[in-house]
């Protein structure tokens, strides 16, 4: 195989894609367990350290935006001291106790570094929100909180196509105060999710409900009560999506993730059109917050929770399609408290709060939300047992509290099913650690975003940008098929139940699987175009050993510091050691010996005997590891 094939040739790219699809179980034969990487050890003590490093890398790949050599070493040392469960639990607690990195503050600071102002009135300052996201993902200390926020942003979805989300305007909100600049609203929304990552689900649901960006995105802002005579009824958009996407889903579920059926074997819907109408009535009267204006049409304010305009909230008397008006609203069988006359703002807030209580207490919330979080953090197809254990924690954190997201995340990341996707086997003759992957139901396709962040974080990056900011541009959206803040719809970049087209060949779901089926959400944005562009993007990064993207002011070059590996690459006998490092940092030990042999053979054929070939050798190995199915399919 020629070097240009390794770097950019379509033969390798599409072969890798095909193998990756087959490995996941959608094309060709499906594996159950496959021998992956091997790591030699000098003695039993060294073997224990190697094993702990593989465990640390596997855990950190789920809990952060990518492993670093330092983070692997630190966690591995602690694993050897106190054991895996205690070490990872301690790490989670330490992460949640760190100060939160603020997307809003970071974006505003980058603007100051550039010598600009948030309301600069030219040049798309909204780009700073993407720059801030990349800097925090790549360098933030609170990696776990930010990784969970990324997961939550794919559940409580908003996108930058919302009205005025990219504007550089601000305005008075009365009493001498000004609103934030419009484009900062989405950054503040994301910070709200990051803060909620260690809070309570019910509280987060209320924060989302009152957030003005969500109010615009799902049209609950300025949602008016009905006027039956005029043929006007409340907007039902948020009412529908808070159930379908943010809480209970479409069909009733058992705690272990199985879908319930009635006596006729049919799925049982969680809600009907009547329930949508009831919630449509509940979510009326929201307006932008303003210190002095009493108008329902007060000016835009994306910085403060929405206020209540009581005259436009459904008061249980103005809306009835039949003779006689209802005097209350009902949510999932809970009759909400009657409203007083005259209506008060507090009474409206109490009614909305009671409705949110009824939603948050629905038995479907735990399995529905837990499944989505597991998919975003660990694997595409959690088993019934995994679901049961995590939903049990959602329903009761051990102290009688429901919806404790910190406890839920801890349960997800410390569950045995996370590390059981790899079996670590001690081998002798010579002494070594063998990594055996368990295959289809334990795996998932890495998100494109995470493939990029994990690469950059692993290669000891530095930035030439003022203030040390480390940033990529939103211009790579089309290459990746996704970008923070740029979801094309409320349904995220991909659906949780997405299945690539075509028949499954040779796959028989295990009894562990709650759906008797296999899902692969991330494959929805993997196609011939994104696969080609993504691999070309990775090739460019590896070939240059840096990334460089245009910013609002100048450009940002992130340099990869692989000097120790370049030194090793001068000797062909060190290729195994280099590949083992890349395997640990980028593949969590799952790079198969077959893949390693193919890479080594190609590299030797192309670089042996040429001056400075060792630099090319290093770049080719890094690129080949990244585009391998062993790296793309996460175990």
N, C-alpha and C positions, 0 to 999 in steps of 0.2 A: 504494500500500500504506500503510495507516495505521500509526502508531507502535505502537499496542497489538498489532497483528499482529506487528510486529518483536519486541515484548517478550514476548508470551505467547500469541499466537494460534495455534490448532492448525493453521491452513492453512499458515503458514510452517514450523512445526516439522515437520510430516509431509512437506511438500514437500522440506525440507532432507534429511530422512532418506531419502526416495526417491531424491533426486539423489545422495546419498552412496552408497547401495547401488549405484546404476547406475554411478557413477564407479569403484567397486571391481570391478565386473564380475559382479554377481550378479543384477541386475535391469536389463533394457533393454540397449542397445548398449554395447559395451566400446570404450574409446579406447585408442590406443597412445601417441601423443604429443599433448600439448595445450599451447598457449601459456598460460602462467600470468601471473605478474606482470611489470610493467615498472618500472624504476627509472631516472629521468632522471639524467644526469651533465653537469657543467659543462665538463669537459675530460677527456682520456684518463687523467690521474692520478686524478681523482675517480672515473672509471669503474672503475679497478683497485681502488680502495678499496671501492666499492659491491659489486663482484664478491666481494672477500674477505669482506665482511660477510655476504653471502648464504651463502657456503661455511661461514663460522664458525657461523652460525645453524643451518644444516642439521646440521652435526656435533654441536653442543652439544645439539640437541633429542634426539639419540640417546644422548648420553653423560652427560646430567644430568637433573634433574627439571624443567628448563625454562631457557630463555635469559634472561639479563638484558642490559640495554643495555651495561653495563660489560663483561660477559664477552664479548659479541660484539665490542665495540671492541678489547679487548685481544688476542683471538685473531686478529682480522682484521689488526691491525697486524703481528703476528708472521708471519702468512701472507704478507703483502707483503714482509717482510724475508727470509725463508728458504724460502718455498714451503709448499704445503699439507701434504705428507706429513711433512716435518720438523717443522713447527709443531704439527701434531696429535699426533705421536709425543712431542714434548717435553711437551705439555700432559698427555698420559696418564701419562708418567713422573712429572711433578710432582704429579699428583693421587694416584697410588698411594704417593708418598713422604710425603704429609701424614699427621699423626696421625689415627687413626680416631675418628670420633664414636661414642660408646657410647650405645646405647639404654637400657641398664640405668642408667648413671650419670645420663643426662639425666632419665629418669623419676624417679629418687630425688631429684634436685635440685629438680625441679618440686614434689615432695611437700614438701621442706623449705621452699621458697618459700611454699607454701600453709600452712605451719605444721602439717602433718600428719605421720604416721608410716606406713611401708610396711605395718605390720600394724595399721592403724587399726581393724579389726574392724567397720567399717560404711561404707556409702556407696560400694561398688564401687570400691575403689582401683585395680582392674585397668584402669580407664579411663586411668590415667596412661601405660600402655604405648602407647596410640594417640596421646595428646598428644605424647609423646616422638617417635614416628615422624614426625608431621607437622612438628614443629619442625625435626628434622634434615633432612627432605626439602626443606623450604622455605629453610633458612638454613645448613645444614652446608657447610663448605668442601670436605670430601671428597666432592663430588658424584658422581664416577665410582664410587668404592667403594660408596657407598650405592645408586646405580642398579644396579650389578651385584648387590649383596645383594638388592635387590628382585627381580631376575631369578632369582637362586638360590632365593629363598624360594618361587618359583612352580615350582620343580623339586623341591626337597627340602621338600615341603609338610607343614606341620602347621597345625591350626586351633584356635581358642580353645574349642572344644567338648570338648577333652580333659579327662579327669578331674582336677578340682581346679585347672585352669589359671587360674582366676579367684579362687581362694581367697586370703584375707588372713592365712593362718596360717604360722607357722614353728615349728620344734621342735628339740630337742637332737639333735646327731649325735655326741655323746660327747666326752670330754676337754674339757669346758667350752665347746665350740663349738656354734653354732646354724646351721641351714640358712638359705638365703635364704627370703624370703616366697614362697609358692607362685606367685603371679601374676607374679613377676619372672622366672620360669623361661623364659617365651617370649621376653622381651626378651634374656635371656642367649643363648638359641638363635639369635636374629637376629644378635646381635653375633658369634657364632661364624661365621655365614655371611659377614658383612661382613669379618671377618678372613681367611676362606678365599678371598675374591674375588681376592686377589693371591698365593695359595698354590698348593698342588698338589692336583689332583683326588683322588688316592688318599688323601692325608691328610684332606681334607674328608670323603670317604666314611667314613673311620674315625671321625672326630669325630661325624658324624651317627649312625652305628651305635651308638655308646656314649652318645649324649645321652639323658638320662632322659625328656625331653619326647617325643622320637621313640619311645622305648621304650614310653611310654604310648599315644601316638597310633596306633602300628601293633603294639601288643601283644607286643613282644619282651621287655618287662619281665616278670620272673617267669615266663618261658616255661620249662616243665619238660621234662625228658627223658621219653622214652616209658616207659610201663608197659604192655606188650602184654597181659599177663594181665588188667589192669584196663580194657583198651580205651582207654587214654589215649595220645595222640600229640602231638608238639610243635605249637605254633601255627605256621602257615605264612604269616601275614600279612606280616610284614616280609620274609621270604624271597622272597615273590612280588613285592612292590613295589620292593625294592631292584633287582631285575632289570627289571621292566616300566617303572618310572618314573625310577629314579635312575642307570641305567647303560646297559643294552643294548637296551631296548625289546622289542617283540614279535617283530619279523622282522629277518632279517639284511639288512644294508645294504652297498652299495659306499661307498667313501670320498667319492664325490660325491653321496651321498644317495639314489641309486636303490636300490630294493628288489631283492634277489636272488631268483631263481626257480630251481626245479629243472628237470629235463628235461621234466616235464609242464607247465611254466609256472606252477607253484604257488609261493606265497610260502613261504619257509623259516623256520619258527619258531626263535627263538634259544634257547629252553629248553622242556622238557616237564615233566610232573608229577613224574617221577623227580628232576629237578634241584631242583624246589621242595622236595621231601621232604628231599633232602640238605642244602639250606640251612636248612630248618626245624630239622634236627638240629644244625646248626652254631650257630645263634643261640639257644642254650639256656643257662640258668644266669645270666642277667642279673638283678641286683637293685639296689636303691638303695644308694648308698655310705653307709657309716657307720663312724665311727672305732673303735667298740668292739663293736658288735653283730655276732654271727656268724650271725644268723637270716636265712633266705631272705626273710623278710617284715619286714625292717627298715623303719623309718618313712620316709615320703616325703622325698625330697631332690632338688629340681629344679636345684640349683646345681652339682653335681659329676657327672662322668661315671659311668655305671653301673659297679658292681663285678661280680666273678664269684663265684658260689656253685658251687664245683666239684662238690658233691654232686648238683646238678641239671643239670650240663652232660652232654650225651650223650657217653659215654666209649667209644663204638664197640663195646660189648659188651652193653649193656642193651636194645638196640633191634633187633629183627629180626622181619619178618613171616613169614619162612621159617626153616627149620631152619638153624642156623649163623649166627653174628652177624658182620657186617662188622668189619674191624679198622681201617678208615679211611673217610674221606668223600671224595667226588670233586666238584669244581666246574669245570664247563666243560672236562672232560677232564684236569684237574690233580688228581692224587691228593694229598690233604693229608697232612702228616706224621703218623705213628701217635702215639697218646697213650700216655704211660707209665702204669704201675700201681705204686704209687698215683699218682693224678692230681694235678697241681700247677696252681696258678693261672697260672703263666707258660706252661705247656704249652698251656693253654686259650687264652690270649691269642695265642700263636704260631699255633695252629691257626686261630683266627678271622682273624688277620692274613694267613695264607696264603690263606684263602678270599677275603678282600677283594682280595688281589693278583690272584688268578685272575679275579675280576670286573673289576677295573680294567684288566687287560691284554687283555680281550676286544676283538677288532677292531671291534666295533660301538659301543664306548663313544665313540670320537672323533666319528663322524658323528652319533650320537644326541644327545649332549650339545651339540655345536656347533650343530646345527640349533635346539635349544631356546633357546640363548643368542642366536643371530642373530634368532630370532623375537621375543624379548623386548626386544632392543636396537635392531634395525634394520628388519626387514621380515618379512612372513609367509611369503614363498615364495622362499628363497634359491636361486640358480641352481646348477647342477652345478659350474661353475667356482668360484663363491664357496665352496661347501661343500668342494671339493677343497683349495683354498688354506688354509682354516682348519683342516680336519682334519689336514692335513700338519703344521701348527704344533702341534696337540694331540699328535700322535704323536712329534714331535721339535721342541723349541723352538730348534734350531740348536746346542744344546750337549749333545745326547744325552738330554735330560730329557723324559719323557712326562707329559702332564697339567698343564703349567705354565699355570694359569688367567690369570695376568697376561699372558703371551705370547699366549694365545688371545684375550683381550679386545682386546689391541692389534691383533691380526690382523683381528678383526671390524670394529673401528672405523676402521682405516686402509686397509681394502680398497677398491679402486676402485669396487666395486659400491655402496658407500654413497653416494658423491657422484655416481655416474652416473645416479641416479634423477632428477637435474635436469641439463639442458643449459643452460649460461649463454652467451648469444649477444650479441655486440656489434652494435648497430644504430645507424645514422646517420640524420640528417634527421628529428628531432633525435637527438643522441647519447644513447643509453640502453642499459641492460642488459635483455635479455629473458630470462625464466626459462621454459624449456620442460620440462614434466614428462613422464616416459616412461611413466607409467601403470600398468596393472594389476599386472604381475608385480614392479614396483618399490615397491609401496605397501602400506600396512596401515591399519587403523582404529586411531586412538589409543586407548590404554587410558583409561577414565574418570578414574582416579587421575592420570594424566599430564596430562590436559586441565585438571584443577583446579590441580595444582602449577605447570604452565607459565603459567597465567594469573596466579596470585598472584606468582610470582617475577618476572614481566615488568613489573609495574605499580608498582615501587618501594615495596614494602610496609613498613609499620611496625606494631608491635603495642602495645596499651595494657596488656598483661599485665605483672605484676611480673616483673623479671628479663629483660624483653624477649622472653619466650617467645611463639612464633607458632604457634598450634595450631587445629586443627579437631576436631570431635567425631566419634566413631564412629557417631553418630546418622544420618549421611548415607549409611550403608551401602546402604540400600534405594534411594536416589537414584542411586547410582553403579553398583550391581550388583557391587561388590567393595570390600574394605577390608583393609588389611594385618592379618595375624594372624587373619582371619576366613574363610579358605577353607572352603567347605562340605564338602569331602572331600579326600582325598589326590590327587584328579585336578585340583586347582587350580580356578580360577573358570571356566576354559574348556579345551577339549581342543586340542592342537596341530594335530590333523587335522580340526577342525570345519569344516563347510561349511553355510552357510545353506540351508534347504530351497528347492526350485525348480530349474528348469533354467537352466544358463548359456546366455545368448543371444549368439550371435555371437562366442564365444570359442574360439579354437584355441590350445592351449598351444604355446609355442615350444619349440624343441629344447633350450633352456637349462634348461627345467623338468625336474627329476629324476623327478617323479611323474606327469607327463602329466595333471595336475589342479591345481586351485587351492584353497588353504585360507585361512580367515579366522577365526582363533581368537577374537578379541575380539567378533565378531558373535554369539557364543553368549550373551552377556549383554546384547545390544542387542535390545530388544523395545519394544512400544508403551508399556509402563509405564516402563521405565528411560529410554527416549528422552524421554518427556514430562517425567519428574521431573528428569532431568539438565539439560534445556534450561531448565526453570523455575528450577533452582538457579543456573545460569549467568546467567539473566536477573536474578535477585535480586542477585547479586554486582555485576553491571554497573550496574544501576539505582541501587544504593546507593553504589557505589564503595567498598565494604568488605564483609568477611565478619564475621559475629558468631555465635559458638557458645557454648553453655553448657558450662562446665568443671566439674571437681569442686568448685572454689571460684569463684563468680562467673562471669564470661564473658570471652571473649577477642575483642576487635575488631581485625581486621587491616585497616588503612586503605590504600586505593590512592592513590598520589600521582601524579596525572596533571595537575598544575597547568600544566606547559608545553603539554600537548595541549589543555587547556581554553582557554588563552590563544589558541592557534592557531584553535580552533573558533569564535572570535568572527567570523572572516572566512570566508565560504563558499569563497573562493579557496584556502584552506589545507586543504580536505578531502582532496585527493590526498596531501599530505604526511603527514597523520594516518594515513590508510589504509596508506601505505607503511611507517610505523613499526609499526603493528599487524601488518601482513603479515610484516615481518621478525622481530618478536619472537615471534609466535604461529603463523605459517604457513610460516616459512622461505622466504619469497619466492614461494609458490605461489598466492597469492590472485589469481584471474584478473581481467583487466580487465572482463570481463562482470559478474562479481560485484561489483566495485568500482562500476561504473556503476549497477547495481541498488540498491546501498546508498545511493549519493549521491542518486539520484533520489527514493528514499523519504524520506531525511532532509530534503531540501530541501522536499518537498511538505508535510511535517508541522511543520517548525520555522521556516520563513521568515516574518519579520514579527512574531514573538512575542518579548516581553521575556524575557531570560535563556534564549532557545532554544538558545544555544550549549552550555549544560551538557547539556541533553537530547540535543543533536546528538552530543556526544562519547560519551555513554552508549549511544546507539543504535548508533553505529558500532562500538564495542567489542563490544557484544552480537552484532550482525549478523556481524562477522568470526568470532567464536567459534563460532556455530552454523552457519556455512557449511560445505558439504562440502569446500571447499578446505582448511579448517582441520582438520576431523574426520578426513579421509583424509590421512595423512602420507606424503610422498614423500621 
